[in-house]
Amino acid sequence: QVQLVESGGGLVQAGGSLRLSCAASGIFFSITDMGWYRQAPGKQRELVAAITSGRSTRYGDSVKGRFTISRDNTKNTVYLQMNSLKPEDTAVYYCNAERRSPSYDYWGQGTQVTVSS
């Protein structure tokens, strides 16, 4: 059974930092591409950051220079370090695990991040 368990969300003031974690089980983590997405009320889910099995990274334009994605294959965990948080970063953040061959695409349950002004 595949599980992606996010943690680390919460309430923070603008300018503050949070680190999200996503612990994966039931997948071959080291060969899986991982990502963080977010969805704010009334908006579509959007990519925040992604890291491939080869550790290539990409970021959404709105978080470049402020957020950093990383992975620890020994712990089957992906992290999202979020600095200089803004109120517009407020959203539910979801962890994603994806692989093309064999094909699978899994989502975590989400963790709320709220940034107060």
Secondary structure, DSSP 8 states (H G I E B T S, - for coil): --EEEEE--EEEETT--EEEEEEEESS-GGGSEEEEEEE-TTS--EEEEEE-TT--EEE-GGGTTTEEEEEETTTTEEEEEE-S--GGG-EEEEEEEEETTTTEEEE---EEEEEE-
